[in-house]
Amino acid sequence: MSVEDTKQDLISESAPPYIVGDHVDNDVSHVQFRPPIVYTSPSAFFSSLWARWKSLWTPRFIFSMIAGQVVSLCITVTNVTTTELVDRNWSLPTTQTWFLYFSLFAVYTPYTIYQYFMLACCDVEGNFLVVKAYNYTDLLSCMLLDAWAIPVCIFFCWIYMRTKYHWTQILGILVCVGGLGMLVSSDMLTDKNYPALNKGKGDAFMIIGATLYGFTNATEEFFVRRSPLYEVVGQLGMWGTLINGIQASALEHHDMTLASWNGATGGFLVAYTAAMFILYTTAPLLYRSASSPFYNISLLTSDFYGLLFGLFLFHYSPYWLYFPSFCVVVLGLVIYFWHATPEEQGKVDPQRPAYIQRRQEEQVLKR
């Protein structure tokens, strides 16, 4: 008999393919379990290893990898544009994100649903606190503490959906964090760190902000797996517009008169808002195709994209560790789904909203 790869999950058995109603979803009926690894002989081992490798590259996994790098690139664009705005005497973190939420609201919102108020509130304050943290603590703390969103997101996914994680997924996360450690090391070796104005305050802001990020990512995944994307993103935009507007008028009304309003800052605001809009549009698709923890570890490649921007905008000199660190993070993304499949991360069963059904019924009656 062959000895197969039958290691148990870190938390529990692998989840079966999810079922919608009384039938297996057509998108995942052909993807149930990864081919086993056979250890009886070298030829059998390499043959089974190749079969496992080929089983990874389903359309859903390929989309998840590409979407993960799109959101990572968008994060880089927002970091670059924020840096440029600050350098041009325009530092209004709440006002800056108001344009994002208004854009989401204007494009996606059909009706008001109050259950999304808490999601928007946590998202707004998470963005605000993380931006403020960069003003007080050093770069090393920001990069490391921001990764706290990953275990928070995993915890809330388990609370909401009882997601079952295989030990290879935990290994994939650790490999990605190892890649982040290499990025941090390269920044330290090239003296890119800056002194902290108030390290305790900045670290506290970053920890709270990262906690809110992890909570909102998992909560939004929970919603988008059960509701239409336009409803979730639109409601996030509507409530975010209101909360952001109130907070900006309360905290930044004086700074608005001191900030530099000109064509350059306007252009960077447009670029920032466009990148964030793409991110907030792509992220729910990634939550459905993979998961919110996969989204979070995908963002760890953003520092590499930041280097590419820095080469052209700020004339950075690349340090050799940047390139292997990017490869290590991508390797971790592949390991994350080496055994588990994207389809096992949760059921995707969006329901037509009641207000849409009522409108359709009214239109039928009028006919």
PyMOL commands that set and color helices and strands:
alter all, ss='L'
color gray80, all
select helices_A, chain A and resi 42-56+59-87+93-108+114-136+139-146+149-161+167-189+199-224+229-251+253-258+263-289+292-313+322-336+342-345+354-366
alter helices_A, ss='H'
color red, helices_A
select strands_A, chain A and resi 19-20+23-24
alter strands_A, ss='S'
color yellow, strands_A
deselect
rebuild
show_as cartoon
